[in-house]
Amino acid sequence: MTSKKIGDVLLDVKNISLRFGGVQALTDISFDVREHEIRAIIGPNGAGKSSMLNCINGVYTPREGTITFCGKTFSHMNPRQVAEMGVARTFQNLALFKGMSVIDNIMTGRNLKIKSNLLLQALRWGPAGREEIAHRAAVERIIDFLEIQAYRKIPVGQLPYGLQKRVDLGRALAMGPRMLLLDEPMAGMNVEEKQDMCRFILDVNDEFGTTIVLIEHDMGVVMDISDRVVVLDYGKKIGDGAPDEVQHSEEVIRAYLGTAA
Ligand SMILES: Nc1ncnc2c1ncn2[C@@H]1O[C@H](COP(=O)(O)OP(=O)(O)OP(=O)(O)O)[C@@H](O)[C@H]1O
């Protein structure tokens, strides 16, 4: 789609299988994500998309298979370790503190980067004070980038849903990720909010060089912004390729696109 430079493989998912009791959520899934790519994961409800994302960011431990990120292979990893390796994530059902302001919510994304101890932070003394100033500046840059300056001090719970999703993106960006996992970033949005979110995703990818893996149900969005698409159905991979290829695959049309609303 664009002339941007796609790099080497950043994430390599190999032969991942995952079960929940009697439910086979994922069966032998393999795909890769290249540096600077926007990679979509699509499929009908219950296809295994969120489970796949949860395997990548260490929330679920797959029964079989490996995940290699930045050349490091793991089969067991907790979410904190994954975050420390540079993977951030947004959630389908927002993971924000509704009573806290926009700025403080985004600041929580900096937690992993804060080095000074709690007492020094509380006193805002010496290095802790300087560190806090640097983190606040980073948060302000994200607020400007996402064009939410007017809402900085407002409790997130008072904002419309589309803006809350933008704050959730800001929280993830505050982690300074190399790869961003977005779980249905446009869900529940109106057309205008979707257009805004698309623009921000493309800008994050372009300006920060962040690699993006997203789950999305809106086919128009997926086809517009993705470089490559993985298609899951009943936990199996049934398609993988450029949006055009995937769109014209008979198996994909039968399983998903043909039945899309
Ligand atoms: N924590 C869990 N415990 C038991 N079963 C689960 C759990 N999470 C997911 N499943 C099951 O695994 C399968 C895949 O679910 P998953 O949520 O990954 O699909 P999805 O493609 O993300 O669906 P949706 O588009 O509806 O969000 C489904 O059959 C689901 O019921």
The ligand as a MOL file (V3000), in Angstrom:
LIG
                    3D

  0  0  0     0  0            999 V3000
M  V30 BEGIN CTAB
M  V30 COUNTS 31 33 0 0 0
M  V30 BEGIN ATOM
M  V30 1 N -10.4600 -17.7630 29.2350 0
M  V30 2 C -11.1340 -18.6450 28.4860 0
M  V30 3 N -11.6620 -19.7770 29.0190 0
M  V30 4 C -12.3250 -20.6690 28.2580 0
M  V30 5 N -12.5270 -20.5460 26.9210 0
M  V30 6 C -12.0330 -19.4440 26.3430 0
M  V30 7 C -11.3250 -18.4290 27.0760 0
M  V30 8 N -10.9430 -17.4470 26.2260 0
M  V30 9 C -11.4090 -17.8130 25.0060 0
M  V30 10 N -12.0520 -18.9940 25.0830 0
M  V30 11 C -12.6460 -19.7220 23.9620 0
M  V30 12 O -11.6470 -19.8500 22.9630 0
M  V30 13 C -12.1820 -19.6380 21.6730 0
M  V30 14 C -11.4840 -18.4350 21.0200 0
M  V30 15 O -11.8810 -17.2540 21.7130 0
M  V30 16 P -11.2500 -15.8080 21.4020 0
M  V30 17 O -11.8230 -14.8670 22.4050 0
M  V30 18 O -9.7850 -15.9230 21.3150 0
M  V30 19 O -11.8630 -15.5240 19.9560 0
M  V30 20 P -11.9560 -14.1430 19.1720 0
M  V30 21 O -11.6670 -14.4840 17.7450 0
M  V30 22 O -11.0930 -13.1290 19.8200 0
M  V30 23 O -13.4870 -13.7730 19.3300 0
M  V30 24 P -14.2300 -12.3200 19.3560 0
M  V30 25 O -14.1240 -11.7710 17.9690 0
M  V30 26 O -15.6420 -12.6700 19.7020 0
M  V30 27 O -13.5430 -11.4800 20.3980 0
M  V30 28 C -13.6960 -19.4260 21.8530 0
M  V30 29 O -14.3290 -20.6710 21.6780 0
M  V30 30 C -13.7990 -18.9600 23.2920 0
M  V30 31 O -15.0480 -19.3120 23.8440 0
M  V30 END ATOM
M  V30 BEGIN BOND
M  V30 1 1 1 2
M  V30 2 1 2 3
M  V30 3 2 2 7
M  V30 4 2 3 4
M  V30 5 1 4 5
M  V30 6 2 5 6
M  V30 7 1 6 7
M  V30 8 1 6 10
M  V30 9 1 7 8
M  V30 10 2 8 9
M  V30 11 1 9 10
M  V30 12 1 10 11
M  V30 13 1 11 12
M  V30 14 1 11 30
M  V30 15 1 12 13
M  V30 16 1 13 14
M  V30 17 1 13 28
M  V30 18 1 14 15
M  V30 19 1 15 16
M  V30 20 2 16 17
M  V30 21 1 16 18
M  V30 22 1 16 19
M  V30 23 1 19 20
M  V30 24 2 20 21
M  V30 25 1 20 22
M  V30 26 1 20 23
M  V30 27 1 23 24
M  V30 28 2 24 25
M  V30 29 1 24 26
M  V30 30 1 24 27
M  V30 31 1 28 29
M  V30 32 1 28 30
M  V30 33 1 30 31
M  V30 END BOND
M  V30 END CTAB
M  END
